[in-house]
Every structure is written in structure tokens, then in C-alpha cells.
Amino acid sequence: MTSWVLLAFVIGLPIAFWLGARRADKAMLREREETEDSRTSALAALAQTRLLQAHQQALMDSIDDLAWLKDRDCRFKLVNRKFADVFGSAPASLVGKTDYDLSPPEMAAHYQAHDRMVMETRQVARYEEEIHRENGEIGWAETIKVPVFGENGEVVGTAGIARDITLQKRYQREVEFLAQHDPLTGLYNRRHLEDQFEVFAASHTRFAALFLDLDNFKLINDTDGHSVGDELLRQLAARLKGETGRNDLLVRLGGDEFLLLSPLGSDSPDALDDLAGRIETAIGTPYEIGSVKYTVSSSIGIAVYPEHGNDRQTLIKHADIAMYEAKKKGRNRICWFEEALASETVEQRRIELRIREALKEKAFDLHYQPVADTQTARIVGAEALLRLRDSHGAPIPPARFIPVAEQTGLIEAVGEWVLDTGLRQLAAWRAAGHLNFRLAINISGTHFTSPHFVERLAARLRETNVPGSALELELTEGVLMADADANISTLARIAALGVALAVDDFGTGYSSLAYLKQLPIHRLKIDRSFVKGLPVHPGDIAITRSILHLAQTFGFEVTAEGVETREQLEFLREAGCPTVQGFYFSPARSAADFEVFFDPPRES
């Protein structure tokens, strides 16, 4: 039976016993005055009273919560053992005492004020209150007090039950905390930002939104595990708190993204630059986790309310745009929002959507630009070039959609589509008898370094029945130089498949010759920027001759890109460049249109 059901007995049966005992006491006194013979009856009545009191106490003690009865003077008439245990006493020893005998004066006054209110209003009272324990801890109790009525309906006292709800209160507070805070760092979360943004805006006429994103946090998570990443975020959050003021609002948006709202004064630009600089420095200071030191940098975007947005979504979006501009400019820097960035971002997101649609609907096109032998003008290969059109059919330049694919992480999926489509087309041409032909396909750094790239490449060669010697993969100098040791191993595995490797746009990067000669490179491709000035510009002439000499020294093949005139072709032929490609021979064509360049097919 629960405490709430037993409360009815506390109010009912025990009070009946109490009132019955009072009547029995009076009857006993009358009988004692009337006659000595009534003594036996009085003793029997007293025994009955004691029995009723024992039953009453047993019933009270069966209640799991603290329970008591008080008279009109707020003196305890009956308490259960749970109640007495709080004060280290026996229940009987507390009868006749008041709250002032048991509790500090201010608490006693508080308890008796509630008692009087219950008796005056003749209503049930339910409330929660703090309990200050003897050991200094603070707990919580839920108390219910009810008026006790006599035979004629008069209030003769109160009855009460108190239940310890400290654990429930702690749980409730924890739930409320987690609803508004990030459990890992203790910072406010996105929900709190949504709830409090209007309040913050109403309190500050101008303020800045600083959008912070860590630059290389994913690498730490991937290489050292999430436990290290979590500890780094906890330390970082503590540093951010140390750099912010009491009027600032610091929020962890999720992952490695944070937002700071900071009020602006008359010296706002300088003060804000100073704040952003301190935050940047604090984040960049090494973190010691275990016996290892870790370093991260941050990209910070800043937008100002209300100039850059007078509502939460717009302001944060513009701060986010500025943050991405900081990443585009090389990371580890601070950028302020400008309206031009918003227009560019809208265009980038439009292109991103189109890329996703094209991947889903297989709406990309692969065109092929012929590679010609400079001595015979015969077509000896082709470079596969990706094409994309918008929803209205207008072409989107590769210089626009390729960077978007890289920034959004879609470049790997795009690269897989190109590799698959290119190899299937090459297989079709070979099946038609065009065997002395090599297809070049560009590979991005993200695609090249993705897990199992070599395994997927080998599987596609098997599926299409294309020999590795018919395929050439082009990588830029930047990709090759990014992680020398890892790249040497990957390139060796690709070369083991028979696939040729080319350095695209050679001369525009910072290749180390000592490093290049260690790689299984087959071809150098002279960038079109050097070909454009041929045969007139002395600098382009010198660079082109140097590349051709270098290639001859190391045994590399060479292809010059961007050949558009006869004069360029003749210079390159005389300089010893074996192959070229460019508009002089043909722009990139669809697979069907490209077939005009093939020699009559040979028997396989």
C-alpha cells in the first residue's frame, strides 16, 4: 500500500483513534469521580486506549515517508519512525514538541506558517522545499498537509506527509541542464541559442556573431580516437570561456563548430579584432593530452547584428559564410562577412545541388580531347574531361563546379563516376578494334588518397577487361608533394597494375626533382600557361625547353597542353616534344564525335 493511500488512514483512522482516546480519557475521569466500582471499567478503557495508540503508531510506522499529526498549537501528537529517525529520536519522545524544538528558528517559523494557513483555509497544501541536512548537503522534499476536523467540523489540527525527492530534483535539473547545454563541454547548445537569441538581441543594440570552426580536428579524431578529440574539445571550451565576458553568449553548435555572440561598443572594430585574435591564439596553443601535445588551428567568420542580419538564421548564416571564406583563403585566419560573399555562396550551393542531382541522375557528360603525335599528327590518345550543365541546359565551367565538388566532399563520388564511365568507354573502343590508344583521366587529391582507391581501380580494370597499359592517371604536383612517403607506396601499387602516371600542369607547382625521380612517373604535361607565349615569349621558351630537357634526362614522356596555333605546334615539334593536345587539333568532343579521329580498326 503506497504512502498516498496510507495518507487517508493518517487523516482518517488515526484521527478517529486520537479522538476516541480523548473521549475515553474523559469517560474514565467521570467514572472515577462517580464510584470506586467503576475503576475496573476505567482501567479497561485505558487499556483500550493504549491498544488503539499502539495500532495508530504501527499504522503510522508503515508509511514509507515522513508522517505526523499536530494539534491546533502545532504540537506533535504523533509521528512515525521515519520522521523520528531524521532527528535521531524515538517517536514517543517527539510527542508534545513543536518545530522550534527540532529545527532552526527560520525553518520552524516557515513550517508553522504553512500549518496555520492549512487550518485557516481548511484546504490541502502541497509544496516543495529545500532541506538543509546536518552534513551540509541540500536536499528537497515534497510536503502535503491537510486540515484535521473534529466531531463538529471544527479544525483540531493538521496531518502531513513529506517525501524526499532529492534524486528526482537532481535528475530534473540534469535534464533541464542537458536541454540547454552541451554534455561534453558544458557550454550552451544550439537549442539555448534558439531560445535566447531574441532575448540577447533585445538586450544589445549591436553585437557580433563569431563562427568558429577547427581546421584539422577530424584528423586528430581519425588518427588518435574520439576520446582524445573529446578531451581536446573540453580543454578548448575552457579556454574559450576564459576569453569571453559575462555578457557574451558562447555556444557549441556541434562537432568542432562554436558560436560566440559578443556585444559591441563604440570601439567595436578594434575590440572585436582583439577578441577574435585572442580566441585564435587560445585555440592554437598546444593541448597536452596524456603525454602527447596536439595542435589545432581555427577559421573564424564574423558577422554583425543588425547590419549583416537582424534575425538569428540570417546572422549565423552570414557568419558561417565568412568562416568558409577564411577556410578558402588558407585556413587559420579571420574573415569578416561581405555581401559579395553571400551571392557567391548562393551560387556555390546552387552548383552543389546540381552536382548532387547529376550524381543521382547520371547527368554528367564525359568529353574527350585528342592527344596527337607531333611528327605524324596521328591521334594516339585522349584526355577525358568532365562536363556539367545546369537545369536549363547551360554549361557550368569546370573551373566553377570542380572546386565546389572538392569543398563539399563530393569530388570522390564524381571521380568514381568519371573513372567508371571513362573505362567503360575505353573498353567499347577497344572492343571496336581501336587498340593503340591510351586514355588519360584526372584524379583529384581527395580521390587519390581515399581508402581502397587502388583496389577499386584494379577491380574496374578487371570488370571492363581493360589492360592497365591503356590507362593513364593524371595527378597535379600539389597532390604528389602532399604526403611523399605515402604517395610513393600508392603510386608503386598503381604502376604495378600497368597504369601509366602523369604529372598534370607541370611547372606550376613546387616539385622536388630529387623526389620526382623516385616516383614511377611516365609523363610530364607542360601547363598551357607556358605554351601560350610560344614561340615568342623568351620566358615561356626557356621554361618549355628546360622541361623537355628534364624529361629527356629522367626518361619521361611529355605532352604539351593548350596548343592552339600552327606556330606553337612547329616550335614544340622542333624542340622535341613528342605529343600535344589543344584546340589546334580539336576541342573535347563527345564519345560519338570523337570516333572520327580513329584509324581504321585493327583485328584484335
C-alpha positions in Angstrom: 0.0 0.0 0.0 1.5 3.4 -1.0 2.1 6.4 1.1 -0.6 8.3 -0.8 -3.2 5.6 0.1 -2.0 5.4 3.7 -2.4 9.2 4.0 -6.1 8.6 4.1 -5.5 6.4 7.1 -3.3 9.1 8.6 -6.1 11.6 8.2 -8.9 9.1 9.0 -8.4 6.1 11.2 -5.5 7.5 13.3 -7.5 10.7 14.0 -10.5 8.6 14.9 -8.3 6.7 17.3 -7.0 10.0 18.7 -10.5 11.5 19.1 -11.7 8.2 20.6 -8.8 8.3 23.1 -9.8 11.7 24.2 -13.4 10.6 24.8 -12.1 7.5 26.7 -9.9 9.7 28.9 -12.9 11.9 29.8 -15.2 8.9 30.5 -12.6 7.4 32.7 -12.4 10.6 34.8 -16.1 10.8 35.2 -16.4 7.2 36.2 -13.6 7.6 38.8 -15.5 10.5 40.4 -18.8 8.6 40.4 -17.8 5.4 42.1 -14.8 3.3 43.1 -16.5 0.4 41.5 -16.0 2.0 38.1 -12.3 1.7 38.4 -12.2 -1.6 36.7 -14.1 -0.1 33.7 -11.7 2.8 33.6 -8.7 0.6 33.5 -10.3 -1.4 30.7 -10.9 1.8 28.8 -7.3 2.9 29.4 -6.1 -0.4 28.1 -8.2 0.0 25.0 -6.8 3.5 24.6 -3.2 2.2 24.8 -4.1 -0.6 22.3 -5.6 2.0 19.9 -2.4 4.1 20.3 -0.3 1.1 19.5 -2.3 0.4 16.4 -2.1 4.0 15.5 1.7 4.1 15.8 2.0 0.8 13.8 -0.1 2.3 11.0 2.0 5.5 11.0 5.3 3.5 11.0 4.1 1.5 7.9 4.2 4.7 5.9 7.4 4.9 3.9 7.6 8.7 4.0 7.8 11.1 6.9 4.3 11.4 8.6 3.0 13.3 11.5 -0.1 14.7 13.3 -0.2 18.1 15.0 -2.8 19.8 17.2 -4.0 23.4 16.8 -1.0 24.6 18.8 1.3 23.0 16.2 2.5 20.4 18.7 3.3 16.9 17.5 0.7 14.4 18.7 2.0 11.5 16.7 5.0 10.9 14.3 6.2 7.8 12.5 9.6 6.2 12.9 10.8 7.6 9.6 10.1 11.1 10.9 11.8 10.4 14.3 14.8 8.9 12.6 15.6 12.2 10.9 16.1 13.7 14.4 17.7 10.6 15.9 14.9 10.1 18.4 12.2 7.7 19.3 8.7 8.6 18.0 7.2 8.9 21.6 9.9 11.4 22.6 8.8 13.9 20.0 5.2 14.0 21.1 4.3 17.4 22.6 7.3 19.1 20.9 7.0 21.8 18.3 9.0 22.6 15.2 11.0 25.1 17.2 12.3 22.2 19.3 13.5 20.4 16.3 14.6 22.9 13.6 16.3 26.2 13.2 14.0 29.1 14.0 13.6 30.4 10.5 12.6 26.9 9.3 10.3 26.3 12.2 8.5 29.6 11.5 8.2 28.5 7.9 6.7 25.1 8.8 4.2 26.6 11.3 3.2 29.3 8.9 2.1 26.5 6.5 0.3 24.8 9.3 -1.7 27.9 10.2 -2.5 28.5 6.6 -3.9 25.0 6.2 -6.0 25.4 9.4 -7.3 28.8 8.4 -8.1 28.0 4.7 -9.3 24.4 5.6 -7.6 23.4 2.3 -4.9 20.8 1.4 -1.5 22.4 0.8 1.2 20.8 -1.4 4.6 22.3 -1.9 8.3 21.5 -2.5 11.0 22.9 -0.3 14.7 22.7 0.3 16.1 20.6 3.2 19.4 21.6 4.8 20.9 18.4 6.1 23.2 18.2 9.1 26.2 17.3 6.9 25.7 20.5 4.9 24.1 18.9 1.9 20.9 20.4 0.4 18.0 18.1 -0.4 14.5 18.5 -1.5 11.2 17.3 0.0 7.6 17.3 -1.3 5.2 18.0 1.5 1.4 17.5 1.7 -0.5 19.0 4.7 -4.3 18.6 5.3 -6.6 20.0 8.0 -7.9 17.5 10.6 -11.6 18.1 11.6 -13.3 17.3 14.9 -16.8 15.8 15.5 -18.5 19.2 14.9 -16.5 20.1 11.8 -14.0 22.3 13.7 -10.3 22.2 12.8 -8.4 20.4 15.5 -5.0 20.2 13.9 -3.1 19.1 10.8 -1.7 16.0 9.3 1.3 15.8 7.0 3.5 13.7 4.8 6.9 14.6 3.5 8.7 12.7 0.8 12.4 13.0 -0.1 12.5 14.0 -3.8 16.2 14.9 -3.8 17.1 12.3 -6.5 14.1 13.3 -8.6 15.1 17.0 -8.3 18.7 16.2 -9.3 17.5 14.2 -12.3 15.1 17.0 -13.3 17.8 19.6 -13.0 20.2 17.4 -15.1 17.5 17.0 -17.8 16.9 20.8 -17.8 20.7 21.4 -17.9 21.2 19.0 -20.8 18.3 20.5 -22.7 20.2 23.8 -22.8 23.8 22.7 -22.6 26.3 20.6 -24.4 27.0 17.5 -22.3 30.7 17.2 -23.4 31.9 20.8 -22.8 29.2 22.3 -20.6 28.7 25.2 -23.0 25.3 26.3 -24.1 23.9 24.3 -27.0 22.0 25.2 -30.2 18.6 24.9 -28.5 19.6 27.5 -25.9 20.8 29.8 -28.8 17.4 29.4 -30.5 15.6 30.1 -27.2 17.7 33.1 -26.1 18.7 34.8 -29.3 15.7 37.2 -29.2 16.4 38.0 -25.5 20.1 38.7 -26.4 19.1 40.9 -29.3 16.6 42.8 -27.2 19.4 43.5 -24.6 22.1 44.6 -27.1 21.6 47.1 -30.0 24.7 45.8 -31.8 26.6 42.6 -31.3 28.9 40.4 -33.3 28.5 36.7 -34.2 31.8 34.9 -34.4 31.5 31.5 -36.1 34.5 29.2 -35.1 35.5 26.0 -36.9 38.5 23.9 -36.2 40.7 23.3 -39.2 42.3 19.9 -38.7 40.2 18.4 -35.8 38.9 15.5 -38.0 42.5 14.2 -38.5 43.0 14.0 -34.7 39.7 12.2 -34.2 40.5 9.7 -37.1 44.1 9.0 -36.1 44.0 9.2 -32.2 40.4 8.3 -31.5 37.4 10.2 -30.2 38.5 10.1 -26.6 41.4 12.3 -27.5 39.2 14.5 -29.6 36.7 14.8 -26.8 39.3 15.8 -24.3 40.7 18.4 -26.7 37.2 19.9 -27.1 36.8 20.1 -23.3 40.1 21.9 -22.9 39.3 24.2 -25.8 35.9 25.1 -24.3 37.6 26.1 -21.1 39.9 28.3 -23.0 37.1 30.0 -24.8 35.2 30.6 -21.6 38.4 32.3 -20.3 38.5 34.7 -23.2 34.8 35.7 -23.1 33.0 38.2 -20.8 29.9 37.8 -18.7 27.7 39.5 -21.3 28.8 37.1 -24.1 26.9 34.1 -25.2 29.2 31.1 -26.1 27.6 28.1 -27.8 28.8 24.8 -29.1 26.8 24.2 -32.3 28.0 20.7 -32.7 31.1 18.8 -33.8 34.0 21.3 -33.9 31.8 24.3 -34.5 31.3 27.1 -32.0 29.4 30.4 -32.0 30.1 33.5 -29.9 27.7 36.4 -29.6 29.5 39.4 -28.1 28.1 42.9 -27.5 29.8 45.8 -29.4 30.6 49.2 -28.1 31.9 52.4 -29.8 35.3 50.8 -30.3 33.8 47.7 -31.8 36.1 47.0 -34.8 39.3 47.2 -32.8 37.8 45.4 -29.8 36.3 42.7 -31.9 39.6 42.1 -33.8 41.3 41.9 -30.5 38.8 39.4 -29.2 39.0 37.3 -32.3 42.8 37.4 -32.2 42.8 36.3 -28.5 40.5 33.4 -29.4 42.6 32.4 -32.3 45.7 32.4 -30.2 44.0 30.5 -27.3 42.8 27.8 -29.7 46.2 27.5 -31.4 48.1 26.9 -28.2 49.1 23.2 -28.0 46.9 20.8 -26.0 48.6 18.3 -23.7 46.6 15.1 -23.5 48.3 12.3 -21.8 51.9 12.5 -22.8 51.2 13.9 -26.3 50.8 17.5 -27.4 48.2 18.3 -30.1 47.8 21.5 -32.1 44.7 22.7 -34.0 44.0 26.0 -35.7 40.7 27.7 -36.4 38.9 29.6 -39.1 36.7 32.4 -37.8 33.9 34.2 -39.6 32.4 37.4 -38.2 29.0 39.0 -39.0 27.5 42.0 -37.1 23.9 42.4 -35.9 21.9 44.1 -37.3 24.0 45.2 -40.4 24.6 41.6 -41.6 21.3 40.1 -40.4 18.6 41.2 -38.0 17.4 37.7 -37.2 19.1 34.6 -35.9 19.2 32.5 -39.0 20.5 35.2 -41.3 23.1 36.5 -38.9 24.5 33.0 -38.3 24.4 32.0 -41.9 26.5 35.1 -42.8 29.0 34.4 -40.1 29.2 30.8 -41.4 29.8 32.1 -45.0 32.6 34.3 -43.7 34.1 31.3 -41.9 34.1 29.3 -45.1 35.8 32.2 -46.8 38.5 32.0 -44.2 39.0 28.3 -45.0 39.1 29.1 -48.7 41.9 31.6 -48.1 44.1 29.1 -46.4 42.5 28.4 -43.0 43.8 29.6 -39.7 42.5 33.1 -40.3 39.7 35.6 -39.6 37.3 36.9 -42.2 34.5 39.5 -42.0 31.3 39.0 -43.8 30.7 41.0 -47.0 27.6 41.0 -49.2 29.6 39.7 -52.2 30.3 36.5 -50.2 26.6 35.9 -49.8 26.0 36.0 -53.6 28.9 33.7 -54.2 27.7 31.3 -51.6 24.2 31.1 -53.1 25.8 30.3 -56.5 28.0 27.6 -54.8 25.1 26.0 -53.2 23.2 26.0 -56.5 26.1 24.3 -58.1 26.4 21.8 -55.2 22.7 20.9 -55.7 23.2 20.4 -59.4 26.2 18.1 -58.7 24.2 16.0 -56.4 21.4 15.8 -58.9 23.9 14.9 -61.6 25.3 12.1 -59.5 21.9 10.7 -58.7 20.6 11.0 -62.3 23.9 10.2 -64.0 23.6 13.6 -65.8 27.3 14.3 -66.2 28.9 14.2 -69.6 32.4 12.9 -70.4 34.1 14.5 -73.4 37.4 13.5 -74.9 40.2 15.8 -76.2 42.6 14.1 -78.6 46.3 13.8 -78.0 48.3 14.0 -81.2 51.8 12.8 -82.2 53.7 16.0 -83.3 55.6 14.1 -86.0 52.7 12.3 -87.7 49.7 14.3 -86.4 48.1 10.9 -85.7 45.8 10.7 -82.7 47.4 8.4 -80.1 45.2 9.0 -77.1 42.7 11.3 -75.4 42.1 13.1 -72.1 38.7 12.6 -70.5 37.2 15.9 -69.5 34.1 16.2 -67.3 31.2 18.4 -68.4 28.1 19.6 -66.4 25.1 21.6 -67.4 22.6 23.4 -65.2 18.9 22.5 -65.0 18.3 24.8 -68.0 20.9 23.1 -70.2 23.5 25.9 -69.9 27.1 24.6 -69.4 28.7 25.1 -66.0 32.5 25.7 -66.4 34.7 23.0 -64.8 36.6 25.9 -63.0 33.3 26.6 -61.2 31.9 23.1 -60.4 35.2 21.2 -59.6 36.1 23.5 -56.7 32.6 23.2 -55.3 32.8 19.4 -55.6 36.1 19.5 -53.7 34.8 21.8 -50.9 31.6 19.8 -50.4 33.3 16.4 -50.3 31.5 15.3 -53.5 34.7 15.1 -55.5 35.4 11.4 -54.7 31.9 10.3 -55.9 32.4 12.4 -59.0 35.9 10.9 -59.6 34.4 7.4 -59.2 31.8 8.2 -61.9 34.5 9.6 -64.3 36.7 6.6 -63.8 33.9 4.1 -64.3 32.4 5.9 -67.3 35.9 6.5 -68.9 36.9 2.9 -68.6 33.7 1.6 -70.0 34.0 3.9 -73.0 37.6 2.8 -73.4 36.5 -0.8 -73.3 33.9 -0.2 -76.0 36.5 1.5 -78.3 38.9 -1.4 -77.7 36.2 -3.9 -78.5 35.7 -2.0 -81.8 39.4 -2.6 -82.6 41.0 0.6 -81.5 43.8 -0.9 -79.5 46.7 1.5 -79.9 45.1 4.2 -77.8 45.6 5.4 -74.3 43.0 7.3 -72.2 44.1 9.9 -69.6 41.9 10.6 -66.6 42.4 13.3 -64.0 42.4 12.2 -60.4 41.8 14.6 -57.5 43.9 14.5 -54.3 40.9 13.5 -52.3 40.0 10.6 -54.6 43.7 9.5 -54.8 44.1 9.4 -51.1 40.7 7.8 -50.3 40.7 4.3 -48.7 41.0 1.4 -51.1 41.5 3.6 -54.2 44.0 1.2 -55.7 41.7 -1.8 -55.0 38.7 -0.2 -56.7 40.9 0.8 -59.7 42.1 -2.8 -60.1 38.5 -4.1 -59.8 37.3 -1.7 -62.5 40.1 -2.7 -64.8 39.1 -6.4 -64.4 35.4 -5.6 -64.8 35.9 -3.7 -68.1 38.7 -6.1 -69.3 40.9 -3.0 -70.0 44.7 -3.6 -69.6 46.4 -1.2 -67.3 48.7 -0.1 -70.1 45.7 1.5 -71.9 45.0 3.9 -68.9 46.9 6.9 -67.7 46.1 8.7 -64.5 46.9 12.4 -64.1 47.8 14.0 -60.8 48.9 17.5 -60.0 52.3 18.4 -58.5 50.4 19.5 -55.3 48.8 16.1 -54.8 52.1 14.3 -55.4 54.0 16.5 -52.9 51.3 16.5 -50.2 52.5 13.2 -48.5 55.6 12.0 -50.1 56.1 8.7 -48.3 52.5 7.5 -48.5 52.3 8.6 -52.2 55.4 6.6 -53.2 53.8 3.5 -51.9 50.4 4.2 -53.6 51.9 5.2 -56.9 54.0 2.0 -56.9 50.9 -0.1 -56.5 49.2 1.7 -59.3 52.2 1.3 -61.6 52.2 -2.4 -60.7 48.8 -2.6 -62.4 50.5 -1.4 -65.6 48.7 2.0 -65.4 50.8 5.0 -66.6 51.2 8.0 -64.3 51.4 11.6 -65.4 52.2 14.9 -63.6 49.5 17.3 -64.7 50.2 21.1 -65.1 53.9 20.5 -64.6 55.9 23.6 -63.8 53.1 25.4 -61.9 53.9 23.7 -58.6 57.0 23.1 -56.5 58.1 19.6 -57.3 61.4 18.4 -55.9 63.4 16.8 -58.7 65.0 14.5 -56.1 61.5 13.4 -55.2 60.2 13.1 -58.7 62.9 10.7 -59.8 61.8 8.3 -57.0 58.3 8.1 -58.4 57.1 5.7 -61.1 56.2 8.7 -63.3 55.6 8.1 -67.0 54.8 11.5 -68.4 55.0 15.3 -67.7 52.3 17.5 -69.0 53.5 21.1 -69.8 50.9 23.5 -68.5 49.1 25.7 -71.0 50.3 28.8 -69.3 53.8 28.2 -70.7 52.6 27.1 -74.1 50.5 30.3 -74.6 53.6 32.5 -75.1 55.3 30.2 -77.6 57.2 30.8 -79.8 57.6 34.4 -78.9 57.9 34.9 -75.2 61.5 34.3 -74.0 60.5 33.1 -70.6 58.0 30.6 -71.9 60.6 29.4 -74.4 63.2 28.9 -71.7 60.8 27.0 -69.4 59.5 24.8 -72.1 63.0 23.8 -73.2 64.0 23.2 -69.6 61.1 20.8 -69.0 61.8 18.9 -72.2 65.5 18.6 -71.2 64.5 17.4 -67.8 62.1 14.9 -69.2 64.8 13.6 -71.5 67.2 13.3 -68.6 64.8 11.3 -66.5 63.3 9.3 -69.3 59.8 10.9 -69.1 57.3 11.2 -71.9 56.0 14.8 -72.5 52.7 16.2 -73.6 52.1 20.0 -74.1 48.6 21.3 -73.3 46.8 24.2 -74.8 48.3 24.1 -78.3 46.1 26.5 -80.4 48.3 27.6 -83.4 50.5 26.1 -86.0 53.4 28.2 -84.8 53.1 26.6 -81.3 53.0 23.1 -82.8 56.0 23.7 -85.0 58.1 25.0 -82.1 57.2 22.1 -79.9 57.9 19.6 -82.7 61.3 21.1 -83.3 62.1 21.3 -79.6 61.5 17.5 -79.3 58.0 17.5 -77.6 56.5 14.1 -78.8 52.8 14.8 -78.1 50.4 17.7 -77.8 46.8 18.5 -77.2 44.7 21.6 -77.7 42.2 23.4 -79.9 44.5 23.4 -82.8 43.6 19.7 -83.3 40.2 19.7 -81.6 38.3 20.8 -78.5 37.0 18.0 -76.3 34.2 16.0 -78.1 31.5 13.6 -77.1 32.4 9.9 -77.4 30.4 9.6 -80.6 32.0 12.6 -82.2 35.5 11.6 -81.1 35.5 8.4 -83.2 36.3 10.4 -86.4 39.9 10.5 -85.2 40.4 6.8 -85.1 42.5 4.9 -87.7 40.6 2.1 -89.4 40.1 -0.6 -86.7 42.6 -3.4 -86.5 41.8 -7.0 -85.9 42.1 -7.9 -82.2 
